[in-house]
Amino acid sequence: MATITRESAEIKSFITGFLSDAAHDNQSSNSLLANVFRIALASLEAEPVAYQYRQWDAEYDEWGEWEDCGECVYEGFVEEEKCQGAGVQTRKLYAAPPISVTPDGWISCSERMPDDGREQFEALVRFHAGDKNHETLLLRANEGMNYQDPNVDLAWIFWKSSREHLFHGKGD
């Protein structure tokens, strides 16, 4: 089972409250903010579907192949590595891996610039905004770090938090 930090527990509590209280969503249960919160909640509740480890091969001076293992063996390797530095790497695999989204004709810059998910977030806003003026929703503030629309900015904060938790193991 994933370790739940105080911060992720507070986020889960807020999102669950938001989704269950119609007063927070004056449009509908399918609003942009509600949909982003559902995605964030799903990622916070995501459980690994597999555990893997690999060991350092001193003979060939390189890492061995990734091997599947159970949760108990995985946790044992994690503790062993913390205590002894035993040359073991571990990873959890989730059902929903990060997906690269590159519009047709564009060249991906992901190798040169880390992906914070903003491109995917803004694509989701454009999709759910429909005929509304989505460019107004995406106007930025604070030198491009935040959005002027408070609902979009709050959705962005939760989007980033859920990505960090799911893809980078923060909170584990």
Secondary structure, DSSP 8 states (H G I E B T S, - for coil): -----HHHHHHHHHHHHHHH-GGG-SS-TTSHHHHHHHHHHHHHT---SEEEEEEEETTTTEE---EEE-HHHHHHHHHHHHHH--SEEEEEE-SS-------TT----TTTS---SHHHHHHHHHHHHTTS-HHHHT-EETTTTEESSHHHHHHHHHHHHHHHHHHH-TT-
